[in-house]
Amino acid sequence: MMLINSCLSSIPMYAMGVFLFPDSIHKQFDRIRSRFYWAGLGDRKKYHMVNWGTMCMPKKFGGLGFTDTKIMNISLLAKWFLRLLGGQEGACFELLRSKYDSGGSYFGKRVQKGSYFWNSLMKFRMWYQKHCVFLVGDGRRVRFWEDIWVGDFPLRVSFAPLFDICADPGVLVYEARRNDWDVGFRRSLTQSETILWDNLHELCCSVSFKGGSDSIHWALDKSGYSVKSLYNWLSFHGVGDNDLKLVWKCVAPLKVRCFLWLAMRGRIQVGEQLGKKMWAGNPHCKLCHQIESVDHLLFQCPLSKFTWCFVRDSLNWLRCLEGISDIFSVLGGGLSSQQKINLLGVYAAVFWALWINRNDYVFNGVISVNVLNVPYRVTCFFDQEIGGSVKVQGLAPCSNPSVGQCRADKRAVRRAKLSSE
Ligand SMILES: [Zn+2]
């Protein structure tokens, strides 16, 4: 994960700042990174349990936060466009202005014949336009309806009924002002539209024109344009996933947190999940011969049930968890963030211990005769990763919010193990 973020995703950054890569190149990037994540350096084909698009989502939306190269490409190219609009000096910008700038708004220009670089900027300019706020100088580069120059939204949004009947959607502020804000409409206004027009006229008259060239401000970042601000906006996926986001804050090694993330998505490589990918192996649990689903392996297999009973008694919980959906209902039960993080640490420890134990008997044929083996692994995990104790809130959503304390009583487990042997 660290190698993908720091190396593979970073290699094309410089080139992406100058050229817009075709979709086929981005797909190739994704294929290489995805293959490396799931299969490492080996040549053997491995199953990809989660699609790459989900893994590229930011962590706060439930992904792994890998760089989405296509969005990054657009965000890096935006820098050129905004510097050009902002009047940046330099031979490169002078060349572009002299070649392509024929006056008027950059956002309103038709895409004409030009270099691949220029056409790339023009192709995605609508993403930049949404967040450019103009400080009007003389209004020669600002579109009256489409650009944000008065208020927080374009006038086409704030005064949509008037925009629908306007004669020229691309009219510049300079032209409108010169005609005493008479922007022209295709028909006479109704009573309600006349009231709206009076409001718009009053708003336009209140703007003070400082003269000189128009300047531009980036609305997503107070300190000016940043690639990060546009990247974050373009990769926004609506409502965040607070529970999956906290997975990355729990105290556990990165590989265990990744495993917990996979388990909470129900995508670990158990028989049932592999069967969906046309795996030809036996999808049954080797221990109890039931179908090996994620819920079965982590909660319903007799060994898992015993482990959860051990955890329940250690933490004074009222009941055991019975499936992945139980995890989300517990986390959604009004706990504080720290309590959720502690609980996730417990889940990570149990899941990892069960997974290691399962892999021992699936791949190495090692079936432990001692049922305390998994609880012992759980307590060792706490000893090594959390320092022996962790405070967590009562488990059941309907339970009293009593605070239990999990002590990794390794000596007791060791005594029990010795006596059983
Ligand atoms: Zn089983």
Boltz pocket constraint, residues with backbone or C-beta under 6 A from the ligand:
constraints:
  - pocket:
      binder: B
      contacts: [[A, 285], [A, 286], [A, 287], [A, 288], [A, 289], [A, 290], [A, 296], [A, 300], [A, 301], [A, 302]]
      max_distance: 6.0
